[in-house]
Amino acid sequence: MWVNSRVLQIAGITRDTTHPAGGVIDRDSKGEPTGVLREVSSRDIEQFVPQVSEEDQAKAIKVATDEMLSYGIVGFTDAAVRRDIVAGFSRYARSGGLKQYARGCIVWGPNSGGSEVLIAQRQAWAGGRLKLDCVKMFLDGVPIAGRTAAMIAPYQQSGSQHHAHGADENRGSN
């Protein structure tokens, strides 16, 4: 997640804030937070994000899908449908406004905040050209650039690059 300095201030994230377990707060050369919050670090910010009305969600879906159509995109997958946006997405699809075929993957996991209910109600939210027939699970972090993946051995510094011990750098995975 990327946030500006005002959001960092509201959230109380300063140079003295420690990385939460499972997360990273990126910092500049002076140790100040840059606004890039990786993995679990971003969850603390979500409480400060204003709620968006279902009507505004539907309007945003319209703008995005109209743009896609202007490029000839007639189908897409939203790989991270969450509870806070599914109502607007569903409303727009059910109204007949959604012209593309859309597949939504519901975010699920132990920290997903009520995703079990969303999965149970997925058919009630699906409609029009929107199918909610897949699940998105976050199982691990980013092994190379983000250095947030769980590794067998600690990350090692090598020159200006960060390397994960045992990572296959040619494929960029662990």
PyRosetta script that sets phi, psi and omega in degrees:
from pyrosetta import init, pose_from_sequence

init()
pose = pose_from_sequence("MWVNSRVLQIAGITRDTTHPAGGVIDRDSKGEPTGVLREVSSRDIEQFVPQVSEEDQAKAIKVATDEMLSYGIVGFTDAAVRRDIVAGFSRYARSGGLKQYARGCIVWGPNSGGSEVLIAQRQAWAGGRLKLDCVKMFLDGVPIAGRTAAMIAPYQQSGSQHHAHGADENRGSN")
pose.set_psi(1, 142.5)
pose.set_omega(1, 175.8)
pose.set_phi(2, -115.2)
pose.set_psi(2, 131.3)
pose.set_omega(2, 178.8)
pose.set_phi(3, -133.9)
pose.set_psi(3, 160.8)
pose.set_omega(3, 179.1)
pose.set_phi(4, -90.9)
pose.set_psi(4, 177.8)
pose.set_omega(4, -175.3)
pose.set_phi(5, -64.7)
pose.set_psi(5, -31.2)
pose.set_omega(5, 178.7)
pose.set_phi(6, -65.2)
pose.set_psi(6, -42.2)
pose.set_omega(6, 178.9)
pose.set_phi(7, -65.6)
pose.set_psi(7, -41.5)
pose.set_omega(7, 176.5)
pose.set_phi(8, -58.1)
pose.set_psi(8, -42.1)
pose.set_omega(8, 179.6)
pose.set_phi(9, -64.2)
pose.set_psi(9, -48.1)
pose.set_omega(9, 179.8)
pose.set_phi(10, -59.0)
pose.set_psi(10, -40.4)
pose.set_omega(10, -178.1)
pose.set_phi(11, -79.8)
pose.set_psi(11, -8.3)
pose.set_omega(11, 179.4)
pose.set_phi(12, 74.6)
pose.set_psi(12, 25.5)
pose.set_omega(12, 179.3)
pose.set_phi(13, -91.3)
pose.set_psi(13, 117.0)
pose.set_omega(13, -178.1)
pose.set_phi(14, -127.8)
pose.set_psi(14, -177.0)
pose.set_omega(14, 177.1)
pose.set_phi(15, -61.2)
pose.set_psi(15, -23.2)
pose.set_omega(15, -178.6)
pose.set_phi(16, -89.4)
pose.set_psi(16, -6.3)
pose.set_omega(16, 179.7)
pose.set_phi(17, -72.0)
pose.set_psi(17, 127.9)
pose.set_omega(17, 179.1)
pose.set_phi(18, -83.5)
pose.set_psi(18, 156.2)
pose.set_omega(18, 176.1)
pose.set_phi(19, -64.9)
pose.set_psi(19, 132.3)
pose.set_omega(19, 174.2)
pose.set_phi(20, -71.6)
pose.set_psi(20, 157.0)
pose.set_omega(20, 176.3)
pose.set_phi(21, -58.4)
pose.set_psi(21, 125.6)
pose.set_omega(21, 179.3)
pose.set_phi(22, 84.2)
pose.set_psi(22, 12.1)
pose.set_omega(22, -179.2)
pose.set_phi(23, -143.0)
pose.set_psi(23, 165.4)
pose.set_omega(23, 179.9)
pose.set_phi(24, -136.8)
pose.set_psi(24, 134.0)
pose.set_omega(24, 171.6)
pose.set_phi(25, -105.6)
pose.set_psi(25, 110.1)
pose.set_omega(25, -179.7)
pose.set_phi(26, -67.0)
pose.set_psi(26, 144.5)
pose.set_omega(26, -178.7)
pose.set_phi(27, -131.6)
pose.set_psi(27, 152.6)
pose.set_omega(27, 176.7)
pose.set_phi(28, -82.8)
pose.set_psi(28, -175.6)
pose.set_omega(28, -176.3)
pose.set_phi(29, -64.7)
pose.set_psi(29, -17.5)
pose.set_omega(29, 178.6)
pose.set_phi(30, -95.0)
pose.set_psi(30, -0.5)
pose.set_omega(30, 179.7)
pose.set_phi(31, 89.2)
pose.set_psi(31, 4.4)
pose.set_omega(31, 179.8)
pose.set_phi(32, -83.5)
pose.set_psi(32, 142.1)
pose.set_omega(32, 177.7)
pose.set_phi(33, -61.7)
pose.set_psi(33, 136.2)
pose.set_omega(33, -178.7)
pose.set_phi(34, -87.5)
pose.set_psi(34, -18.2)
pose.set_omega(34, -174.3)
pose.set_phi(35, 104.4)
pose.set_psi(35, -4.5)
pose.set_omega(35, 175.8)
pose.set_phi(36, -92.1)
pose.set_psi(36, 118.5)
pose.set_omega(36, -178.3)
pose.set_phi(37, -119.2)
pose.set_psi(37, 118.8)
pose.set_omega(37, -174.8)
pose.set_phi(38, -103.9)
pose.set_psi(38, 143.5)
pose.set_omega(38, 174.7)
pose.set_phi(39, 53.3)
pose.set_psi(39, -126.3)
pose.set_omega(39, -173.8)
pose.set_phi(40, -60.6)
pose.set_psi(40, -26.5)
pose.set_omega(40, 180.0)
pose.set_phi(41, -57.0)
pose.set_psi(41, -31.3)
pose.set_omega(41, -177.9)
pose.set_phi(42, -75.0)
pose.set_psi(42, -23.0)
pose.set_omega(42, -178.0)
pose.set_phi(43, -64.2)
pose.set_psi(43, -33.0)
pose.set_omega(43, 179.9)
pose.set_phi(44, -67.0)
pose.set_psi(44, -22.8)
pose.set_omega(44, -178.2)
pose.set_phi(45, -80.9)
pose.set_psi(45, -29.2)
pose.set_omega(45, -173.4)
pose.set_phi(46, -55.4)
pose.set_psi(46, -30.2)
pose.set_omega(46, 179.6)
pose.set_phi(47, -68.1)
pose.set_psi(47, -17.6)
pose.set_omega(47, -179.3)
pose.set_phi(48, -96.3)
pose.set_psi(48, -4.0)
pose.set_omega(48, -179.1)
pose.set_phi(49, -81.7)
pose.set_psi(49, 125.5)
pose.set_omega(49, -179.7)
pose.set_phi(50, -63.9)
pose.set_psi(50, 146.7)
pose.set_omega(50, 176.7)
pose.set_phi(51, -72.1)
pose.set_psi(51, 140.9)
pose.set_omega(51, 179.3)
pose.set_phi(52, -106.1)
pose.set_psi(52, 134.2)
pose.set_omega(52, -178.6)
pose.set_phi(53, -66.3)
pose.set_psi(53, 156.6)
pose.set_omega(53, 177.9)
pose.set_phi(54, -59.4)
pose.set_psi(54, -39.4)
pose.set_omega(54, 178.7)
pose.set_phi(55, -62.5)
pose.set_psi(55, -44.1)
pose.set_omega(55, 178.6)
pose.set_phi(56, -67.6)
pose.set_psi(56, -34.0)
pose.set_omega(56, 175.4)
pose.set_phi(57, -61.4)
pose.set_psi(57, -46.8)
pose.set_omega(57, -179.8)
pose.set_phi(58, -61.5)
pose.set_psi(58, -40.7)
pose.set_omega(58, 177.7)
pose.set_phi(59, -62.2)
pose.set_psi(59, -41.8)
pose.set_omega(59, 179.7)
pose.set_phi(60, -65.1)
pose.set_psi(60, -40.5)
pose.set_omega(60, 177.0)
pose.set_phi(61, -61.7)
pose.set_psi(61, -41.8)
pose.set_omega(61, 178.6)
pose.set_phi(62, -60.5)
pose.set_psi(62, -48.6)
pose.set_omega(62, -179.2)
pose.set_phi(63, -59.0)
pose.set_psi(63, -46.9)
pose.set_omega(63, -177.9)
pose.set_phi(64, -65.5)
pose.set_psi(64, -44.2)
pose.set_omega(64, -177.2)
pose.set_phi(65, -74.0)
pose.set_psi(65, -31.6)
pose.set_omega(65, 173.6)
pose.set_phi(66, -62.9)
pose.set_psi(66, -40.8)
pose.set_omega(66, 176.9)
pose.set_phi(67, -62.0)
pose.set_psi(67, -44.4)
pose.set_omega(67, 177.9)
pose.set_phi(68, -58.5)
pose.set_psi(68, -45.9)
pose.set_omega(68, -179.9)
pose.set_phi(69, -60.9)
pose.set_psi(69, -33.6)
pose.set_omega(69, -179.8)
pose.set_phi(70, -64.3)
pose.set_psi(70, -20.1)
pose.set_omega(70, 176.5)
pose.set_phi(71, -101.6)
pose.set_psi(71, 4.4)
pose.set_omega(71, 178.0)
pose.set_phi(72, 85.2)
pose.set_psi(72, 14.8)
pose.set_omega(72, -179.9)
pose.set_phi(73, -81.7)
pose.set_psi(73, 116.5)
pose.set_omega(73, -174.6)
pose.set_phi(74, -110.3)
pose.set_psi(74, 2.6)
pose.set_omega(74, 176.7)
pose.set_phi(75, -161.3)
pose.set_psi(75, 148.3)
pose.set_omega(75, 179.3)
pose.set_phi(76, -157.7)
pose.set_psi(76, 163.5)
pose.set_omega(76, 174.3)
pose.set_phi(77, -119.6)
pose.set_psi(77, 128.5)
pose.set_omega(77, 171.4)
pose.set_phi(78, -94.8)
pose.set_psi(78, 108.7)
pose.set_omega(78, -171.7)
pose.set_phi(79, -80.0)
pose.set_psi(79, 1.8)
pose.set_omega(79, -178.3)
pose.set_phi(80, -150.0)
pose.set_psi(80, 70.0)
pose.set_omega(80, 176.5)
pose.set_phi(81, -82.4)
pose.set_psi(81, 123.5)
pose.set_omega(81, -179.8)
pose.set_phi(82, -114.9)
pose.set_psi(82, 162.8)
pose.set_omega(82, -177.9)
pose.set_phi(83, -54.3)
pose.set_psi(83, -36.5)
pose.set_omega(83, -174.3)
pose.set_phi(84, -74.5)
pose.set_psi(84, -8.8)
pose.set_omega(84, 178.4)
pose.set_phi(85, -122.2)
pose.set_psi(85, -8.8)
pose.set_omega(85, -173.4)
pose.set_phi(86, -65.8)
pose.set_psi(86, -33.0)
pose.set_omega(86, -177.9)
pose.set_phi(87, -64.1)
pose.set_psi(87, -45.8)
pose.set_omega(87, 179.4)
pose.set_phi(88, -67.0)
pose.set_psi(88, -40.4)
pose.set_omega(88, 178.0)
pose.set_phi(89, -60.7)
pose.set_psi(89, -47.8)
pose.set_omega(89, -179.8)
pose.set_phi(90, -62.9)
pose.set_psi(90, -44.9)
pose.set_omega(90, -178.8)
pose.set_phi(91, -58.1)
pose.set_psi(91, -46.5)
pose.set_omega(91, -178.2)
pose.set_phi(92, -66.1)
pose.set_psi(92, -42.7)
pose.set_omega(92, 179.7)
pose.set_phi(93, -64.6)
pose.set_psi(93, -43.9)
pose.set_omega(93, -178.4)
pose.set_phi(94, -68.0)
pose.set_psi(94, -25.8)
pose.set_omega(94, 179.5)
pose.set_phi(95, -73.6)
pose.set_psi(95, -11.9)
pose.set_omega(95, -176.5)
pose.set_phi(96, 90.8)
pose.set_psi(96, 0.5)
pose.set_omega(96, -179.2)
pose.set_phi(97, -71.7)
pose.set_psi(97, -29.5)
pose.set_omega(97, -178.6)
pose.set_phi(98, -74.9)
pose.set_psi(98, 113.5)
pose.set_omega(98, -177.1)
pose.set_phi(99, -91.2)
pose.set_psi(99, -24.3)
pose.set_omega(99, 179.4)
pose.set_phi(100, -85.4)
pose.set_psi(100, 166.2)
pose.set_omega(100, 169.0)
pose.set_phi(101, -88.0)
pose.set_psi(101, 121.9)
pose.set_omega(101, -175.7)
pose.set_phi(102, -120.3)
pose.set_psi(102, 135.2)
pose.set_omega(102, 175.9)
pose.set_phi(103, -116.9)
pose.set_psi(103, 129.5)
pose.set_omega(103, 179.9)
pose.set_phi(104, -114.6)
pose.set_psi(104, 130.6)
pose.set_omega(104, 176.1)
pose.set_phi(105, -101.5)
pose.set_psi(105, 118.3)
pose.set_omega(105, -177.2)
pose.set_phi(106, -77.5)
pose.set_psi(106, 128.2)
pose.set_omega(106, 178.3)
pose.set_phi(107, -68.8)
pose.set_psi(107, 128.3)
pose.set_omega(107, 179.7)
pose.set_phi(108, -136.5)
pose.set_psi(108, 141.6)
pose.set_omega(108, 175.5)
pose.set_phi(109, 169.8)
pose.set_psi(109, 174.2)
pose.set_omega(109, -176.3)
pose.set_phi(110, -63.3)
pose.set_psi(110, -21.9)
pose.set_omega(110, -179.5)
pose.set_phi(111, -114.6)
pose.set_psi(111, 24.1)
pose.set_omega(111, -173.6)
pose.set_phi(112, -84.2)
pose.set_psi(112, -4.6)
pose.set_omega(112, 175.3)
pose.set_phi(113, 66.0)
pose.set_psi(113, 71.5)
pose.set_omega(113, 174.6)
pose.set_phi(114, 83.1)
pose.set_psi(114, 15.8)
pose.set_omega(114, -178.1)
pose.set_phi(115, -65.0)
pose.set_psi(115, -25.8)
pose.set_omega(115, 179.9)
pose.set_phi(116, -61.1)
pose.set_psi(116, -39.1)
pose.set_omega(116, 177.9)
pose.set_phi(117, -66.1)
pose.set_psi(117, -43.1)
pose.set_omega(117, 179.6)
pose.set_phi(118, -60.9)
pose.set_psi(118, -42.8)
pose.set_omega(118, 178.7)
pose.set_phi(119, -63.6)
pose.set_psi(119, -42.8)
pose.set_omega(119, 179.9)
pose.set_phi(120, -64.6)
pose.set_psi(120, -31.6)
pose.set_omega(120, -176.5)
pose.set_phi(121, -100.3)
pose.set_psi(121, 10.6)
pose.set_omega(121, -172.5)
pose.set_phi(122, -56.8)
pose.set_psi(122, -36.6)
pose.set_omega(122, 179.7)
pose.set_phi(123, -69.0)
pose.set_psi(123, -30.0)
pose.set_omega(123, 177.4)
pose.set_phi(124, -68.9)
pose.set_psi(124, -31.6)
pose.set_omega(124, 179.7)
pose.set_phi(125, -83.6)
pose.set_psi(125, -29.2)
pose.set_omega(125, -179.4)
pose.set_phi(126, -69.2)
pose.set_psi(126, 149.5)
pose.set_omega(126, 178.1)
pose.set_phi(127, 169.3)
pose.set_psi(127, 165.3)
pose.set_omega(127, -175.5)
pose.set_phi(128, 58.1)
pose.set_psi(128, -129.2)
pose.set_omega(128, -180.0)
pose.set_phi(129, -100.1)
pose.set_psi(129, 19.0)
pose.set_omega(129, 178.8)
pose.set_phi(130, -103.5)
pose.set_psi(130, 121.0)
pose.set_omega(130, 173.1)
pose.set_phi(131, -112.3)
pose.set_psi(131, 135.7)
pose.set_omega(131, 175.7)
pose.set_phi(132, -114.3)
pose.set_psi(132, 76.5)
pose.set_omega(132, -170.4)
pose.set_phi(133, -121.2)
pose.set_psi(133, 20.3)
pose.set_omega(133, 176.3)
pose.set_phi(134, -144.3)
pose.set_psi(134, 165.2)
pose.set_omega(134, -177.1)
pose.set_phi(135, -124.3)
pose.set_psi(135, 138.2)
pose.set_omega(135, 175.4)
pose.set_phi(136, -106.3)
pose.set_psi(136, 124.8)
pose.set_omega(136, 177.0)
pose.set_phi(137, -121.2)
pose.set_psi(137, 134.7)
pose.set_omega(137, 174.2)
pose.set_phi(138, -98.4)
pose.set_psi(138, 110.9)
pose.set_omega(138, -174.6)
pose.set_phi(139, -105.0)
pose.set_psi(139, -20.5)
pose.set_omega(139, -176.1)
pose.set_phi(140, -157.9)
pose.set_psi(140, 168.2)
pose.set_omega(140, -179.9)
pose.set_phi(141, -89.7)
pose.set_psi(141, -161.0)
pose.set_omega(141, -179.3)
pose.set_phi(142, -96.8)
pose.set_psi(142, 120.7)
pose.set_omega(142, -172.6)
pose.set_phi(143, -74.2)
pose.set_psi(143, -31.5)
pose.set_omega(143, -172.4)
pose.set_phi(144, -100.2)
pose.set_psi(144, -81.0)
pose.set_omega(144, -172.5)
pose.set_phi(145, -63.6)
pose.set_psi(145, -46.7)
pose.set_omega(145, -176.7)
pose.set_phi(146, -78.0)
pose.set_psi(146, -25.1)
pose.set_omega(146, -178.0)
pose.set_phi(147, 51.9)
pose.set_psi(147, 40.2)
pose.set_omega(147, 179.6)
pose.set_phi(148, -112.4)
pose.set_psi(148, 2.3)
pose.set_omega(148, 179.5)
pose.set_phi(149, -76.1)
pose.set_psi(149, 150.3)
pose.set_omega(149, 173.4)
pose.set_phi(150, -76.3)
pose.set_psi(150, 125.6)
pose.set_omega(150, -175.9)
pose.set_phi(151, -121.2)
pose.set_psi(151, 156.1)
pose.set_omega(151, 176.6)
pose.set_phi(152, -67.8)
pose.set_psi(152, -38.5)
pose.set_omega(152, 178.4)
pose.set_phi(153, -122.8)
pose.set_psi(153, 156.2)
pose.set_omega(153, -179.4)
pose.set_phi(154, -62.0)
pose.set_psi(154, 154.9)
pose.set_omega(154, 173.7)
pose.set_phi(155, -63.0)
pose.set_psi(155, 148.3)
pose.set_omega(155, 179.3)
pose.set_phi(156, -121.1)
pose.set_psi(156, 145.6)
pose.set_omega(156, 174.1)
pose.set_phi(157, -84.8)
pose.set_psi(157, 139.8)
pose.set_omega(157, 174.9)
pose.set_phi(158, -146.0)
pose.set_psi(158, 101.1)
pose.set_omega(158, -176.0)
pose.set_phi(159, 63.8)
pose.set_psi(159, -133.1)
pose.set_omega(159, 179.4)
pose.set_phi(160, -93.1)
pose.set_psi(160, -1.1)
pose.set_omega(160, -179.2)
pose.set_phi(161, -99.4)
pose.set_psi(161, 148.8)
pose.set_omega(161, 173.6)
pose.set_phi(162, -99.0)
pose.set_psi(162, 129.4)
pose.set_omega(162, -178.9)
pose.set_phi(163, -122.1)
pose.set_psi(163, 140.6)
pose.set_omega(163, 173.5)
pose.set_phi(164, -90.3)
pose.set_psi(164, 128.4)
pose.set_omega(164, 179.6)
pose.set_phi(165, -59.3)
pose.set_psi(165, 122.6)
pose.set_omega(165, 177.7)
pose.set_phi(166, 88.3)
pose.set_psi(166, -0.3)
pose.set_omega(166, -179.6)
pose.set_phi(167, -75.9)
pose.set_psi(167, 144.5)
pose.set_omega(167, 175.3)
pose.set_phi(168, -87.2)
pose.set_psi(168, 97.5)
pose.set_omega(168, -172.7)
pose.set_phi(169, -68.5)
pose.set_psi(169, -24.0)
pose.set_omega(169, 178.5)
pose.set_phi(170, -67.9)
pose.set_psi(170, -30.8)
pose.set_omega(170, 178.3)
pose.set_phi(171, -99.6)
pose.set_psi(171, -13.0)
pose.set_omega(171, 179.8)
pose.set_phi(172, 69.4)
pose.set_psi(172, 29.2)
pose.set_omega(172, -179.6)
pose.set_phi(173, -136.0)
pose.set_psi(173, 169.4)
pose.set_omega(173, 178.3)
pose.set_phi(174, -107.4)
pose.dump_pdb("model.pdb")
